[in-house]
């Protein structure tokens, strides 16, 4: 009987320590371990694989009306040195109607403004503001600023011709030499336009990628725009609007870089830019 009792006691002790070891292993599992464990489920594993291998496509798109004779001219301010940061801007618009819906399929397939055609107004390559009349006021902080304004279709595609834009440099107040902006407007420059903000519903299926070029052309053996979309690289050698498809829901990232024929970034304050935008159901 003593022999049986001793054997039973030893068995209980071994079982107790075995259970304790199992509890410690569970307690030591951190969040990342738990996520990895969950991914081992076949359905989750397949869905993660699809997300990882999903490719974004970038397609040239030129279905919109070209407006080859449309023009934009800035009439105010008529001086480049401003004492006050609150400036009144006015434009002469010809062969283009602000505030009307652009004809063409873009309104049916792309995120579009209900207010119609407008002017994209960009200060120092920051996100643009849209203006549906040819005069408005903007606050410019003290310092040097580069302003570009160009005509935009109602679905935010820029009108691209030699007269559809204005680019100027303004100085507000007295600026120390070391704080002056080194922007030679006779050199090649790239200004980011779209995508911007949040897209929802059908607007998430095709997202417009658009930018504005000044003093340069693109070609297969010359200057190009390198686009990184969620880390996926595209080389653009023709200035045109492009459609991005296959983007995932949530935050997405676009990086644009104006490069020369050797792949080097062309010098300029705005020729390399990164933006994020969001897709939601």
N, C-alpha and C positions, 0 to 999 in steps of 0.2 A: 504493500500500500504506500509506504514511504517513497518507493521508486516511482510509482505512478504519479504521486503528488508532486514530486520534484520535476518530472517531465512536463506536467501540466503548467507548473509555475514558469518554467523556462520558455514554453510555447507562448504564454501570455506576454512575457517580457519582450520576446522577439516580435510579436505582432504589434505591440505598443510602439516600439521604436521604428518599425516599418511604416506605420501610419504617420508618425511624426515627420519622417523624411519626406513623405508625399506632400504633407501640408506645407513644408518649407519650400519645396520646389514650386508650388502654386503661388505662394506668397512672393517669391523672388521674381515672378514673371512681370516685366514692366509693360508699359503701353505698347511699345514697338513690337515686343514679343507676341503680345496678344493679337496685334494686327496681322503679323506674319502668320500666326496660327490660323486666323480666320481666312486668309487668302488661300489656304490649302483646300478649302471647299471648292469643288469643281466649277460651280456656277460663278462664284466670285473670282476665281482664278481666270476664267475665260473672259469675263467682263473687263478685268484689269488689263489683260493682254490686248483686248480690242482698243482700249483707251490709249495704251502705250504705242501701239502700231498705227493709230489713226493718223493719216497724213492730211495736211492742209494743202489745198490747191490754189494756185494764183493764175488767173486767166485775164488776158487783155480784153477790154470791153470798150467798144466805140459805137454803140447803138444810139446814143443821144445826139440831138441836133448840134452842129458844130459852131454855129454863130461866128463865122469867119470875119464878119464885118462889125461885130460888137466892139465897143470901145469904152474905156473908163479913163477919166482925167480928173486929177485932184485940183480943185479951185481954191480951197481953204484947208489949212493955213497957207498963206502965200509967202511965208518966211520960215527959215529952218531953225532960227534961234527963238525960243519961247521963254518968256519970263514966268508964265504961270502954267502949271501942269494940266489945268483944265482947258482942253483945246476943242474948238469947233471945227469939224471936218465937213467938207462939202465936195461933191463930185458931179461932173458932167457925164451923163450916161447916154450913149448913142447906139441905136440899132439893137437895143436890149431893154426889156420891160421888167422892172422890179415889181415884186408882189404878185406875179401871175404864175400859174402852174406851167412847168416846162412840158412841152409835148414830147411824147416818146414813152418807151416801156420802162424807163427808170423809175417812174412813180409807182409802178405796180410791183417792182421786184426789190427796190432798195428803200432803206429808211429815208423818209422824205419830209420836208417841212410843209405843213399845211398852209403856211403864209406865202409860199411860192418862191420865186427867184429872188436872189439877194446878193449882197456884197459880203465876202469873207474878209474880215479885218483882223490882221495879226500884228501884234507888237512883240518884237524880240523873239519871234518864233514860239511864243506861248500859244495855248489853244485859242482858236479864233472866236470872235463874236460875229454874229450874223445880223445884218442890217437891211431892212426892206425898203428904206427910203434913202435918198441920195445925200442926206445931211443928218448929222448926229454929233453928239459931244462925247469925248473920251478923256479920262483922267490919266495923264502921263506923270510918273514920278520924276523927281529931279534926276538929271543925268542924261546920257546919250541913249537914243532909242532908234531902232530901225523898224519902220512900219511898211507893211505890204498890204495892199487891198486888191482883190481881184473879183471878177464877176463869177457867180456861182449859180448853177441850175438848182431847181427846187429840191433835188435829191443830192445836193452838195457836191456835185462834180464841178470842178473848176473849168471855166471857159479859157482855153489855152490858145492865145494868139499874141502877136506882138503889141497889141493895143488894149488888151483886156485887163491890164493890171497897172498899178502904180507902186513904185517902191522908193521910199525916201528916208533920209536920216534926219532926226530932230535932236536938238540939244535944249534941255530944259534947265534954266538957271545957269550958274557958273560951275563948271566941271573942272576939277583939277586934272592936270595932264596924265597923271597915273591912273585916273579913273575913266578916261575917255575910251570909248569903244573903238576897237580897231576893225572897222568894217568898210572895206573898199567896195562900193556898190558897182564898180566896173568889172569886178571879178565874178567867177561862178558862185552862185548861191542856190541852196535848196531850202524850201520852206514847207514844213509839214502841214497837212490839212486834215485828212481823214484816215482812219476812223477816230471817233471821239465819243466819250460818254458811255451810255448804256443803251443796248439794243434789246428789243423784246419781240416775241411773236414771230411773224414771218420775216421781220427785219433781221433775224439771226441767220437766215439761210444763206444769203449772199451779202457780204459786207464790203463796202467800197474802200479801196486803198487809193489815196490820191495825194499828190504833192505838187508844189509849184516850183519850176526852175527859172532862174534868171541868168542870162549871159552864158548859157551852155546848152549843148545838145548831147544826146546819148547815142551811142553806137556800139556795135559788137567789138570793135577794136579801139574804142576811145573811152570817154567817160561813161560811167554806169552808176546806177543806184543799187547798192547791196541792201536787200531787205531780209531781216531775220524775224520770222513770225513764229512765236513760241519756240524759238531755238532752231527752226527750220530755215535754211538759207535759200534765197532766190536772187538771181542776178537779173536786173532789169536794164535792158539796153534800148528801150523805146519809151519816150515820154507819152504816156497815155493813162487813162484810168484803168484800174485792175479790180477784179472781184476775188475776194477770199471766200472759199467754201470749205466745209469740214471742220470749222472751228468748234471747240468744246464749249459747253456752258460755263459760266463763271468768268474769271479774269483772264484776259489774253494780253500778250505783249508784242508790240511791233517796234523794231529798231530799223531806222533808215540811215544810210551813210552814202554820201556822194563821193565816189572814188574815181581815180584816173585809170588810164589803160594798164598801169602796172599794179593796180590794186591798192594804191595809197590813198588815204583820205585827203581830199582837196581842202586846202586851208580855208577857213571861214568860220565865223562864230555859230553858224546854224547848220553846218553840213553833216552833223552827226547828232541824231536825236533818238530818244526812246520814249514811248508812250504806252499806257495801258488803257484798255477798254473792257467793258463787261457785257456778256450775253446772258439773258435770263429768259425763262419760259413765259 
